[in-house]
Amino acid sequence: QSALTQPASVSGSPGQSITISCTGTSSDVGGYNSVSWYQQHPGRAPKLMISDVSNRPSGVSNRFSGSKSDNTASLTISGLQAEDEADYYCSSYTSTNTRVFGTGTKVTVL
Amino acid sequence: EVQLLESGGGWVQPGGSLRLSCAASGFTFSSYAMSWVRQAPGKGLEWVSAISGSGANTYYTDSVKGRFSISRDNSKNTLYLQMSSLRAEDTAIFYCAKMAGGFRSGPYSFDYWGLGTLVTVSS
């Protein structure tokens, strides 16, 4: 199972919006509404930000939103803040009853 | 409050074995699937294995099949990962993660994570 493809880095200025893509295949991202997104600060454990494509867990800022079209899912961060600087990973269920993570994206706030 | 506390990591020589544990609290342990996710130094997240709430069903990524074995003791609220025939490429922080639902059904996310335990495989 190959990792889902994410851009290595995305950057934006405070207050701007950025979007991170997560591209897979019809056997994972495109086949199920199962994409979730995780934020990881250096030296910390990952934190769930979006579940099942677009559901935001309690306590997660509404500046984070998710969507999916065909084999590509997206995470949008609006009103970018300094605290959003972190690594972000997508994940999906797969047709072989496994899970797969994305390659990861480093978000930099300029 | 959900808490997951991993233990059992350490240094081991190639070909050796190690057993990781994850003590869970703050939720009905037997009602949720659980997973192990690892992260090699400076690298991304990699799903390793999962187990259903009852323990009847287990799942593995191809690279650990036949070498790793996941299990759980619902009476002790503890998840395990028995690792054998360890290789240098298994060096990573291993995270225990609670699944929001079943492994094959939604919600599909890992909603709580432990702090991780470091496994180093080196001669």
Interface residues (C-beta under 8 A of the other chain):
Chain A: Q1 A3 Y32 N33 S34 V35 S36 Y38 Q40 A45 P46 K47 L48 S51 D52 N55 P57 Y89 S91 S92 Y93 N97 T98 R99 V100 F101 G102 T103 G104
Chain B: S35 V37 G44 L45 E46 W47 A50 Y59 Y60 T61 D62 Y95 A100 F103 R104 G106 P107 Y108 S109 F110 D111 Y112 W113 G114 L115 G116
